[in-house]
């Protein structure tokens, strides 16, 4: 994975250009990704 420093190089101006619909789509995508990452830390039961 990329270091987070490389990820936010110009995220702010990009986000400011999004309209409400795009922004909420982006937020729900982020939530889904972080939820997925959290779930990967939970050991699977057999």
PQR file with spaces between the fields and no chain letter, atoms N, CA, C, O and H, PARSE charges and radii, in Angstrom:
ATOM       1  N    UNK     1       0.833   -1.208    0.000 -0.4000 1.5000
ATOM       2  CA   UNK     1       0.000    0.000    0.000 -0.0000 2.0000
ATOM       3  C    UNK     1       0.868    1.259    0.000  0.5500 1.7000
ATOM       4  O    UNK     1       2.036    1.237    0.389 -0.5500 1.4000
ATOM       5  N    UNK     2       0.267    2.336   -0.442 -0.4000 1.5000
ATOM       6  CA   UNK     2       0.982    3.607   -0.488 -0.0000 2.0000
ATOM       7  C    UNK     2       1.017    4.255    0.885  0.5500 1.7000
ATOM       8  O    UNK     2       0.050    4.152    1.640 -0.5500 1.4000
ATOM       9  H    UNK     2      -0.682    2.354   -0.758  0.4000 1.0000
ATOM      10  N    UNK     3       2.115    4.921    1.222 -0.4000 1.5000
ATOM      11  CA   UNK     3       2.114    5.721    2.446 -0.0000 2.0000
ATOM      12  C    UNK     3       1.063    6.826    2.336  0.5500 1.7000
ATOM      13  O    UNK     3       0.850    7.375    1.255 -0.5500 1.4000
ATOM      14  H    UNK     3       2.900    5.005    0.608  0.4000 1.0000
ATOM      15  N    UNK     4       0.407    7.152    3.451 -0.4000 1.5000
ATOM      16  CA   UNK     4      -0.699    8.108    3.396 -0.0000 2.0000
ATOM      17  C    UNK     4      -0.237    9.491    2.930  0.5500 1.7000
ATOM      18  O    UNK     4      -1.035   10.262    2.397 -0.5500 1.4000
ATOM      19  H    UNK     4       0.580    6.706    4.329  0.4000 1.0000
ATOM      20  N    UNK     5       1.029    9.804    3.124 -0.4000 1.5000
ATOM      21  CA   UNK     5       1.551   11.096    2.677 -0.0000 2.0000
ATOM      22  C    UNK     5       1.391   11.255    1.159  0.5500 1.7000
ATOM      23  O    UNK     5       1.132   12.355    0.669 -0.5500 1.4000
ATOM      24  H    UNK     5       1.677    9.178    3.557  0.4000 1.0000
ATOM      25  N    UNK     6       1.547   10.162    0.428 -0.4000 1.5000
ATOM      26  CA   UNK     6       1.394   10.230   -1.024 -0.0000 2.0000
ATOM      27  C    UNK     6      -0.072   10.332   -1.427  0.5500 1.7000
ATOM      28  O    UNK     6      -0.398   10.897   -2.471 -0.5500 1.4000
ATOM      29  H    UNK     6       1.758    9.269    0.825  0.4000 1.0000
ATOM      30  N    UNK     7      -0.962    9.779   -0.589 -0.4000 1.5000
ATOM      31  CA   UNK     7      -2.374    9.776   -0.917 -0.0000 2.0000
ATOM      32  C    UNK     7      -2.998   11.172   -0.866  0.5500 1.7000
ATOM      33  O    UNK     7      -3.825   11.512   -1.711 -0.5500 1.4000
ATOM      34  H    UNK     7      -0.698    9.320    0.260  0.4000 1.0000
ATOM      35  N    UNK     8      -2.602   11.983    0.128 -0.4000 1.5000
ATOM      36  CA   UNK     8      -3.289   13.269    0.292 -0.0000 2.0000
ATOM      37  C    UNK     8      -2.557   14.425   -0.379  0.5500 1.7000
ATOM      38  O    UNK     8      -2.711   15.571    0.043 -0.5500 1.4000
ATOM      39  H    UNK     8      -1.930   11.707    0.815  0.4000 1.0000
ATOM      40  N    UNK     9      -1.770   14.153   -1.410 -0.4000 1.5000
ATOM      41  CA   UNK     9      -0.996   15.203   -2.065 -0.0000 2.0000
ATOM      42  C    UNK     9      -1.875   16.345   -2.587  0.5500 1.7000
ATOM      43  O    UNK     9      -1.542   17.514   -2.392 -0.5500 1.4000
ATOM      44  H    UNK     9      -1.646   13.222   -1.752  0.4000 1.0000
ATOM      45  N    UNK    10      -3.000   16.019   -3.249 -0.4000 1.5000
ATOM      46  CA   UNK    10      -3.932   17.097   -3.602 -0.0000 2.0000
ATOM      47  C    UNK    10      -5.375   16.626   -3.513  0.5500 1.7000
ATOM      48  O    UNK    10      -6.193   16.910   -4.388 -0.5500 1.4000
ATOM      49  H    UNK    10      -3.271   15.070   -3.407  0.4000 1.0000
ATOM      50  N    UNK    11      -5.670   15.908   -2.449 -0.4000 1.5000
ATOM      51  CA   UNK    11      -7.027   15.412   -2.223 -0.0000 2.0000
ATOM      52  C    UNK    11      -7.988   16.551   -1.897  0.5500 1.7000
ATOM      53  O    UNK    11      -9.133   16.556   -2.351 -0.5500 1.4000
ATOM      54  H    UNK    11      -5.006   15.677   -1.738  0.4000 1.0000
ATOM      55  N    UNK    12      -7.522   17.503   -1.117 -0.4000 1.5000
ATOM      56  CA   UNK    12      -8.381   18.619   -0.704 -0.0000 2.0000
ATOM      57  C    UNK    12      -9.011   19.372   -1.885  0.5500 1.7000
ATOM      58  O    UNK    12     -10.233   19.509   -1.926 -0.5500 1.4000
ATOM      59  H    UNK    12      -6.593   17.499   -0.749  0.4000 1.0000
ATOM      60  N    UNK    13      -8.208   19.868   -2.855 -0.4000 1.5000
ATOM      61  CA   UNK    13      -8.831   20.563   -3.990 -0.0000 2.0000
ATOM      62  C    UNK    13      -9.748   19.659   -4.808  0.5500 1.7000
ATOM      63  O    UNK    13     -10.751   20.119   -5.354 -0.5500 1.4000
ATOM      64  H    UNK    13      -7.215   19.757   -2.822  0.4000 1.0000
ATOM      65  N    UNK    14      -9.407   18.378   -4.892 -0.4000 1.5000
ATOM      66  CA   UNK    14     -10.280   17.442   -5.609 -0.0000 2.0000
ATOM      67  C    UNK    14     -11.632   17.322   -4.926  0.5500 1.7000
ATOM      68  O    UNK    14     -12.674   17.366   -5.580 -0.5500 1.4000
ATOM      69  H    UNK    14      -8.593   18.005   -4.448  0.4000 1.0000
ATOM      70  N    UNK    15     -11.607   17.169   -3.598 -0.4000 1.5000
ATOM      71  CA   UNK    15     -12.848   17.028   -2.840 -0.0000 2.0000
ATOM      72  C    UNK    15     -13.696   18.287   -2.918  0.5500 1.7000
ATOM      73  O    UNK    15     -14.925   18.208   -2.938 -0.5500 1.4000
ATOM      74  H    UNK    15     -10.760   17.133   -3.067  0.4000 1.0000
ATOM      75  N    UNK    16     -13.058   19.438   -2.961 -0.4000 1.5000
ATOM      76  CA   UNK    16     -13.800   20.701   -3.028 -0.0000 2.0000
ATOM      77  C    UNK    16     -14.540   20.860   -4.351  0.5500 1.7000
ATOM      78  O    UNK    16     -15.500   21.624   -4.444 -0.5500 1.4000
ATOM      79  H    UNK    16     -12.060   19.502   -2.944  0.4000 1.0000
ATOM      80  N    UNK    17     -14.088   20.134   -5.377 -0.4000 1.5000
ATOM      81  CA   UNK    17     -14.745   20.232   -6.679 -0.0000 2.0000
ATOM      82  C    UNK    17     -15.974   19.320   -6.807  0.5500 1.7000
ATOM      83  O    UNK    17     -16.786   19.484   -7.717 -0.5500 1.4000
ATOM      84  H    UNK    17     -13.307   19.514   -5.301  0.4000 1.0000
ATOM      85  N    UNK    18     -16.096   18.362   -5.884 -0.4000 1.5000
ATOM      86  CA   UNK    18     -17.220   17.436   -5.963 -0.0000 2.0000
ATOM      87  C    UNK    18     -18.529   18.112   -5.560  0.5500 1.7000
ATOM      88  O    UNK    18     -18.554   18.982   -4.689 -0.5500 1.4000
ATOM      89  H    UNK    18     -15.436   18.229   -5.144  0.4000 1.0000
ATOM      90  N    UNK    19     -19.627   17.691   -6.219 -0.4000 1.5000
ATOM      91  CA   UNK    19     -20.929   18.172   -5.769 -0.0000 2.0000
ATOM      92  C    UNK    19     -21.429   17.289   -4.616  0.5500 1.7000
ATOM      93  O    UNK    19     -20.779   16.305   -4.262 -0.5500 1.4000
ATOM      94  H    UNK    19     -19.607   16.984   -6.926  0.4000 1.0000
ATOM      95  N    UNK    20     -22.572   17.638   -4.039 -0.4000 1.5000
ATOM      96  CA   UNK    20     -23.094   16.904   -2.880 -0.0000 2.0000
ATOM      97  C    UNK    20     -23.243   15.409   -3.150  0.5500 1.7000
ATOM      98  O    UNK    20     -22.879   14.579   -2.317 -0.5500 1.4000
ATOM      99  H    UNK    20     -23.099   18.437   -4.327  0.4000 1.0000
ATOM     100  N    UNK    21     -23.776   15.079   -4.308 -0.4000 1.5000
ATOM     101  CA   UNK    21     -24.010   13.674   -4.658 -0.0000 2.0000
ATOM     102  C    UNK    21     -22.699   12.902   -4.724  0.5500 1.7000
ATOM     103  O    UNK    21     -22.580   11.813   -4.162 -0.5500 1.4000
ATOM     104  H    UNK    21     -24.072   15.753   -4.985  0.4000 1.0000
ATOM     105  N    UNK    22     -21.719   13.473   -5.412 -0.4000 1.5000
ATOM     106  CA   UNK    22     -20.407   12.824   -5.548 -0.0000 2.0000
ATOM     107  C    UNK    22     -19.725   12.701   -4.184  0.5500 1.7000
ATOM     108  O    UNK    22     -19.086   11.693   -3.882 -0.5500 1.4000
ATOM     109  H    UNK    22     -21.816   14.358   -5.868  0.4000 1.0000
ATOM     110  N    UNK    23     -19.876   13.752   -3.368 -0.4000 1.5000
ATOM     111  CA   UNK    23     -19.258   13.767   -2.060 -0.0000 2.0000
ATOM     112  C    UNK    23     -19.841   12.681   -1.159  0.5500 1.7000
ATOM     113  O    UNK    23     -19.098   11.992   -0.459 -0.5500 1.4000
ATOM     114  H    UNK    23     -20.395   14.570   -3.614  0.4000 1.0000
ATOM     115  N    UNK    24     -21.154   12.525   -1.172 -0.4000 1.5000
ATOM     116  CA   UNK    24     -21.756   11.498   -0.327 -0.0000 2.0000
ATOM     117  C    UNK    24     -21.425   10.098   -0.840  0.5500 1.7000
ATOM     118  O    UNK    24     -21.306    9.156   -0.056 -0.5500 1.4000
ATOM     119  H    UNK    24     -21.757   13.085   -1.741  0.4000 1.0000
ATOM     120  N    UNK    25     -21.276    9.965   -2.168 -0.4000 1.5000
ATOM     121  CA   UNK    25     -20.863    8.691   -2.746 -0.0000 2.0000
ATOM     122  C    UNK    25     -19.444    8.349   -2.282  0.5500 1.7000
ATOM     123  O    UNK    25     -19.149    7.207   -1.931 -0.5500 1.4000
ATOM     124  H    UNK    25     -21.372   10.730   -2.805  0.4000 1.0000
ATOM     125  N    UNK    26     -18.581    9.357   -2.288 -0.4000 1.5000
ATOM     126  CA   UNK    26     -17.198    9.201   -1.841 -0.0000 2.0000
ATOM     127  C    UNK    26     -17.138    8.806   -0.364  0.5500 1.7000
ATOM     128  O    UNK    26     -16.372    7.924    0.026 -0.5500 1.4000
ATOM     129  H    UNK    26     -18.821   10.285   -2.572  0.4000 1.0000
ATOM     130  N    UNK    27     -17.969    9.482    0.455 -0.4000 1.5000
ATOM     131  CA   UNK    27     -17.989    9.190    1.883 -0.0000 2.0000
ATOM     132  C    UNK    27     -18.446    7.768    2.159  0.5500 1.7000
ATOM     133  O    UNK    27     -17.866    7.080    2.999 -0.5500 1.4000
ATOM     134  H    UNK    27     -18.591   10.198    0.138  0.4000 1.0000
ATOM     135  N    UNK    28     -19.489    7.319    1.455 -0.4000 1.5000
ATOM     136  CA   UNK    28     -19.977    5.964    1.703 -0.0000 2.0000
ATOM     137  C    UNK    28     -18.966    4.926    1.233  0.5500 1.7000
ATOM     138  O    UNK    28     -18.859    3.845    1.812 -0.5500 1.4000
ATOM     139  H    UNK    28     -19.960    7.878    0.773  0.4000 1.0000
ATOM     140  N    UNK    29     -18.222    5.262    0.177 -0.4000 1.5000
ATOM     141  CA   UNK    29     -17.157    4.380   -0.291 -0.0000 2.0000
ATOM     142  C    UNK    29     -16.057    4.278    0.768  0.5500 1.7000
ATOM     143  O    UNK    29     -15.552    3.190    1.044 -0.5500 1.4000
ATOM     144  H    UNK    29     -18.309    6.141   -0.293  0.4000 1.0000
ATOM     145  N    UNK    30     -15.693    5.414    1.353 -0.4000 1.5000
ATOM     146  CA   UNK    30     -14.692    5.427    2.421 -0.0000 2.0000
ATOM     147  C    UNK    30     -15.147    4.604    3.615  0.5500 1.7000
ATOM     148  O    UNK    30     -14.374    3.833    4.183 -0.5500 1.4000
ATOM     149  H    UNK    30     -16.103    6.298    1.129  0.4000 1.0000
ATOM     150  N    UNK    31     -16.431    4.777    3.997 -0.4000 1.5000
ATOM     151  CA   UNK    31     -16.971    4.015    5.120 -0.0000 2.0000
ATOM     152  C    UNK    31     -16.900    2.529    4.844  0.5500 1.7000
ATOM     153  O    UNK    31     -16.517    1.750    5.717 -0.5500 1.4000
ATOM     154  H    UNK    31     -17.059    5.404    3.536  0.4000 1.0000
ATOM     155  N    UNK    32     -17.267    2.129    3.631 -0.4000 1.5000
ATOM     156  CA   UNK    32     -17.235    0.719    3.258 -0.0000 2.0000
ATOM     157  C    UNK    32     -15.815    0.179    3.311  0.5500 1.7000
ATOM     158  O    UNK    32     -15.591   -0.937    3.778 -0.5500 1.4000
ATOM     159  H    UNK    32     -17.578    2.762    2.922  0.4000 1.0000
ATOM     160  N    UNK    33     -14.855    0.964    2.834 -0.4000 1.5000
ATOM     161  CA   UNK    33     -13.460    0.533    2.846 -0.0000 2.0000
ATOM     162  C    UNK    33     -12.910    0.405    4.260  0.5500 1.7000
ATOM     163  O    UNK    33     -12.203   -0.556    4.565 -0.5500 1.4000
ATOM     164  H    UNK    33     -15.037    1.872    2.455  0.4000 1.0000
ATOM     165  N    UNK    34     -13.227    1.365    5.125 -0.4000 1.5000
ATOM     166  CA   UNK    34     -12.709    1.304    6.485 -0.0000 2.0000
ATOM     167  C    UNK    34     -13.387    0.188    7.270  0.5500 1.7000
ATOM     168  O    UNK    34     -12.765   -0.440    8.127 -0.5500 1.4000
ATOM     169  H    UNK    34     -13.801    2.145    4.878  0.4000 1.0000
ATOM     170  N    UNK    35     -14.666   -0.059    6.977 -0.4000 1.5000
ATOM     171  CA   UNK    35     -15.361   -1.167    7.612 -0.0000 2.0000
ATOM     172  C    UNK    35     -14.735   -2.489    7.192  0.5500 1.7000
ATOM     173  O    UNK    35     -14.531   -3.382    8.015 -0.5500 1.4000
ATOM     174  H    UNK    35     -15.171    0.451    6.281  0.4000 1.0000
ATOM     175  N    UNK    36     -14.435   -2.605    5.912 -0.4000 1.5000
ATOM     176  CA   UNK    36     -13.793   -3.801    5.380 -0.0000 2.0000
ATOM     177  C    UNK    36     -12.435   -4.022    6.046  0.5500 1.7000
ATOM     178  O    UNK    36     -12.092   -5.150    6.400 -0.5500 1.4000
ATOM     179  H    UNK    36     -14.601   -1.880    5.243  0.4000 1.0000
ATOM     180  N    UNK    37     -11.672   -2.957    6.214 -0.4000 1.5000
ATOM     181  CA   UNK    37     -10.364   -3.042    6.861 -0.0000 2.0000
ATOM     182  C    UNK    37     -10.505   -3.482    8.315  0.5500 1.7000
ATOM     183  O    UNK    37      -9.711   -4.285    8.805 -0.5500 1.4000
ATOM     184  H    UNK    37     -11.951   -2.041    5.927  0.4000 1.0000
ATOM     185  N    UNK    38     -11.527   -2.949    9.010 -0.4000 1.5000
ATOM     186  CA   UNK    38     -11.765   -3.343   10.397 -0.0000 2.0000
ATOM     187  C    UNK    38     -12.118   -4.814   10.492  0.5500 1.7000
ATOM     188  O    UNK    38     -11.646   -5.518   11.384 -0.5500 1.4000
ATOM     189  H    UNK    38     -12.172   -2.297    8.611  0.4000 1.0000
ATOM     190  N    UNK    39     -12.946   -5.275    9.572 -0.4000 1.5000
ATOM     191  CA   UNK    39     -13.378   -6.668    9.587 -0.0000 2.0000
ATOM     192  C    UNK    39     -12.219   -7.632    9.358  0.5500 1.7000
ATOM     193  O    UNK    39     -12.241   -8.761    9.848 -0.5500 1.4000
ATOM     194  H    UNK    39     -13.330   -4.703    8.847  0.4000 1.0000
ATOM     195  N    UNK    40     -11.214   -7.189    8.619 -0.4000 1.5000
ATOM     196  CA   UNK    40     -10.058   -8.040    8.354 -0.0000 2.0000
ATOM     197  C    UNK    40      -9.219   -8.268    9.616  0.5500 1.7000
ATOM     198  O    UNK    40      -8.465   -9.238    9.693 -0.5500 1.4000
ATOM     199  H    UNK    40     -11.197   -6.272    8.222  0.4000 1.0000
ATOM     200  N    UNK    41      -9.352   -7.369   10.610 -0.4000 1.5000
ATOM     201  CA   UNK    41      -8.588   -7.520   11.844 -0.0000 2.0000
ATOM     202  C    UNK    41      -9.235   -8.519   12.797  0.5500 1.7000
ATOM     203  O    UNK    41      -8.591   -9.000   13.730 -0.5500 1.4000
ATOM     204  H    UNK    41      -9.965   -6.581   10.547  0.4000 1.0000
ATOM     205  N    UNK    42     -10.506   -8.830   12.562 -0.4000 1.5000
ATOM     206  CA   UNK    42     -11.211   -9.783   13.402 -0.0000 2.0000
ATOM     207  C    UNK    42     -10.825  -11.203   12.976  0.5500 1.7000
ATOM     208  O    UNK    42     -10.978  -11.564   11.809 -0.5500 1.4000
ATOM     209  H    UNK    42     -11.029   -8.439   11.804  0.4000 1.0000
ATOM     210  N    UNK    43     -10.327  -12.004   13.916 -0.4000 1.5000
ATOM     211  CA   UNK    43      -9.979  -13.385   13.551 -0.0000 2.0000
ATOM     212  C    UNK    43     -11.226  -14.170   13.160  0.5500 1.7000
ATOM     213  O    UNK    43     -12.271  -14.048   13.798 -0.5500 1.4000
ATOM     214  H    UNK    43     -10.203  -11.710   14.864  0.4000 1.0000
ATOM     215  N    UNK    44     -11.113  -14.962   12.127 -0.4000 1.5000
ATOM     216  CA   UNK    44     -12.271  -15.723   11.667 -0.0000 2.0000
ATOM     217  C    UNK    44     -12.498  -16.941   12.540  0.5500 1.7000
ATOM     218  O    UNK    44     -11.557  -17.646   12.907 -0.5500 1.4000
ATOM     219  H    UNK    44     -10.264  -15.062   11.608  0.4000 1.0000
ATOM     220  N    UNK    45     -13.763  -17.180   12.868 -0.4000 1.5000
ATOM     221  CA   UNK    45     -14.130  -18.364   13.646 -0.0000 2.0000
ATOM     222  C    UNK    45     -14.255  -19.547   12.682  0.5500 1.7000
ATOM     223  O    UNK    45     -14.698  -19.379   11.546 -0.5500 1.4000
ATOM     224  H    UNK    45     -14.527  -16.608   12.570  0.4000 1.0000
ATOM     225  N    UNK    46     -13.874  -20.713   13.124 -0.4000 1.5000
ATOM     226  CA   UNK    46     -13.988  -21.884   12.257 -0.0000 2.0000
ATOM     227  C    UNK    46     -15.356  -22.524   12.391  0.5500 1.7000
ATOM     228  O    UNK    46     -15.635  -23.527   11.733 -0.5500 1.4000
ATOM     229  H    UNK    46     -13.513  -20.850   14.047  0.4000 1.0000
